[in-house]
Amino acid sequence: MAAGEVRFAGRAVLVTGAGRGVGRAHALLLAARGASVVVADNGAAMDGEAPDQTPAQSVIAEIRARGGDAVACTADLATEHGAISAVETALRAFGRIDAVLHNASTSPNNSSAASVSTHDLDVVMRVNPFAGFWMTRAAWPHMVAQRYGRIVFMASGAVYGAEGSAPYAAAKSAYIGMMRSLACEGLRHNILINAVWPSALTRMTERMPSSAYLDWFKVTMTAEKVTGGVGYLLSEECDIHGEMFAVGGNRIARVMIAECDGVICDNDSIEAARQAMTRVMDDRKVFYPKDLGERSLRVAQQFGYGGTVEANAHDVKPVR
C-alpha cells in the first residue's frame, strides 16, 4: 500500500446506480481500495422503465475479477421496500453498513411546466430524495450503534436552473435541505453527510442539448474524474459534513448557500418592500450560514438581539 493511500478495508459501502456511468466508476474504485460493495442498480432506462439486471451483474463480475468483494441489489429504489432492501443486502452480505452513496437517478425528457407529466415528476422524486431518505433511515440505527457512517447524495448543477428540467432540478434540490438537516443530527454520532454535484459524460448528459455539452466536456469530464472527490468524502479520514461540492474533470469546488445582509424596512408596506428591493438586489455583503441556527442568530443580531455578529461575511458581485 502506498504511503497515505486512502483505504476502505473492513467497510461496507452501498453504491446506488452502480451499474453504469459514474456509479460504476465509484463502485470499481471503492472495491479496489478494499471496500465491500453493494452494487445497487435495477438497470432501468432513463424514464425508470425496462429494468435489466445485466449492468449490475457485469460490475459485480468486474470487481470479483480484480479480487474485490461485491454483491448486487437489483430492487427498484423508487419503492420504499426496494430502497430499504438495498441496505438490508449490505447487512446480510457483510454484516454492516458503513457508507451510502446515492448516485441513482432518472432523468425525464425536458418539457415545459405546462406539459410535465405526473408520472415523470413522481418517478424522479422517488428515485432521488425519497430513496435517499428511505436508505438513510434504514442505515441510521446501524451507523449510530457503530458510531460511524458516511453518506453522500449526488445532487446536480441543475439546481442552478435549467429550462425544461423542473422535475429533475426539484428532485436534486431536495437533497440540499435533507443533507444539511441530517448532517446536523449525524455529527454527534460520527455520521458525516455531504452532497456532490458531479459533471461527467454519461447516458444522462448525452441526452442534454449539445450546446451545453461540447467536445471539450466529453474529453475532460469522464466518469472516473468524479470518483476521487466522492471517495474522499466517504472515507474515514474525512471530517467534512453538511457541505456541497461540484466535482468534475480535474476540478473540485465548494458550493455554498449564501444570504445577503439585506435591508431592514417596513415589511407591512408593499411600497416599502418595493423600495428596499433595489438595495437588496445590489447588496454585496453575504454570509454563509452552516445551519438554520446560525442563520437565525445572524438575523436576530441585525435586529439588535443575540450579541455580536461574527465575521463570516464576504463581498461578492451583486446580482443583476
MOJOUR-V36010 format. One record per pair of residues at least 6 apart in sequence whose C-alpha atoms are under 7 Angstrom apart, sorted by the first residue. I is the first residue (numbers start at 1). J is the second residue. Records with the same first field share a line. If there is no record, write none. Layout:
I=J ; J
This chain:
7=33 ; 34
8=33 ; 34 ; 35 ; 235
9=34 ; 35
10=35
11=35 ; 36 ; 98
12=35 ; 36 ; 37 ; 90 ; 94 ; 96 ; 97 ; 98 ; 99
13=35 ; 36 ; 37 ; 38 ; 97 ; 98 ; 99 ; 100
14=37 ; 38 ; 39 ; 90 ; 99 ; 100 ; 101
15=23 ; 27 ; 37 ; 38 ; 39 ; 40 ; 100 ; 101 ; 102 ; 103
16=23 ; 39 ; 40 ; 41 ; 101 ; 102 ; 103 ; 104
17=23 ; 40 ; 41 ; 103 ; 104
18=24 ; 27 ; 39 ; 40 ; 41 ; 56
19=39 ; 41 ; 43 ; 55 ; 56 ; 59
20=55
21=202 ; 223
22=223 ; 224
23=103
24=59
25=223 ; 224 ; 227
26=227
27=37 ; 39
28=63
31=37 ; 63 ; 68 ; 69
32=68
36=69 ; 70
37=69 ; 70 ; 71
38=70 ; 71 ; 72 ; 73 ; 90
39=56 ; 70 ; 71 ; 72 ; 73
40=56 ; 72 ; 73 ; 74 ; 86
41=56 ; 73 ; 74
42=51 ; 52 ; 53 ; 74 ; 75 ; 76
43=51 ; 52 ; 53 ; 55
44=50 ; 51 ; 52
45=51
46=106 ; 107 ; 108
47=106 ; 107 ; 108
48=106 ; 123
53=74
56=72
57=72
60=70 ; 71 ; 72
63=69 ; 70
64=70
73=86 ; 89
75=82
76=82 ; 83
77=83 ; 127 ; 131
78=123 ; 126 ; 127 ; 131
80=131 ; 134
83=131 ; 134 ; 135
84=134 ; 135 ; 138
87=135 ; 138 ; 139
90=96 ; 97
91=97
97=139 ; 142
98=143 ; 148 ; 149 ; 150
99=149 ; 150 ; 151 ; 234
100=150 ; 151 ; 152
101=151 ; 152 ; 153
102=132 ; 152 ; 153 ; 154
103=153 ; 154
104=127
105=124 ; 127 ; 128
106=124 ; 127
107=124 ; 168 ; 204
108=120
110=164 ; 165
111=164 ; 165
112=164
121=167
124=167 ; 168 ; 171
125=171
128=171 ; 172
129=171 ; 174 ; 175
143=149 ; 191
144=189
147=189 ; 190
148=189 ; 190 ; 191
149=190 ; 191 ; 192
150=191 ; 192 ; 193 ; 234
151=192 ; 193 ; 194 ; 234
152=193 ; 194 ; 195
153=175 ; 194 ; 195 ; 196
154=195 ; 196 ; 197
155=172 ; 175 ; 195 ; 196 ; 197
156=172 ; 197 ; 198
157=197
158=169
159=169 ; 172 ; 173
161=169
179=193 ; 194 ; 195 ; 242
180=242
183=192 ; 193 ; 241 ; 242
186=192
192=240 ; 241
193=241 ; 242
194=241 ; 242 ; 243 ; 244
195=243 ; 244 ; 245
196=244 ; 245 ; 246 ; 247
197=245 ; 246 ; 247
198=226 ; 246 ; 247 ; 248
199=221 ; 247 ; 248
200=221 ; 222 ; 223 ; 248
201=218 ; 221 ; 222 ; 223
220=249
221=248 ; 249
222=249
225=248 ; 249 ; 250
226=247 ; 248
229=247
232=238
244=254 ; 255 ; 256
245=252 ; 253 ; 254 ; 255
246=252 ; 253 ; 254 ; 255
247=253
256=288
257=288
258=286 ; 287 ; 288
259=286 ; 287 ; 288
260=283 ; 285 ; 286 ; 287
261=285 ; 286
262=280 ; 283
263=276 ; 280
265=272 ; 276
266=272
267=273
281=318 ; 319 ; 320
282=318 ; 319
283=318
284=315 ; 316 ; 317 ; 318
285=313 ; 314 ; 315 ; 316
286=313 ; 314 ; 315
287=312 ; 313 ; 314
289=295
297=306
298=309
300=306
301=307 ; 308 ; 309
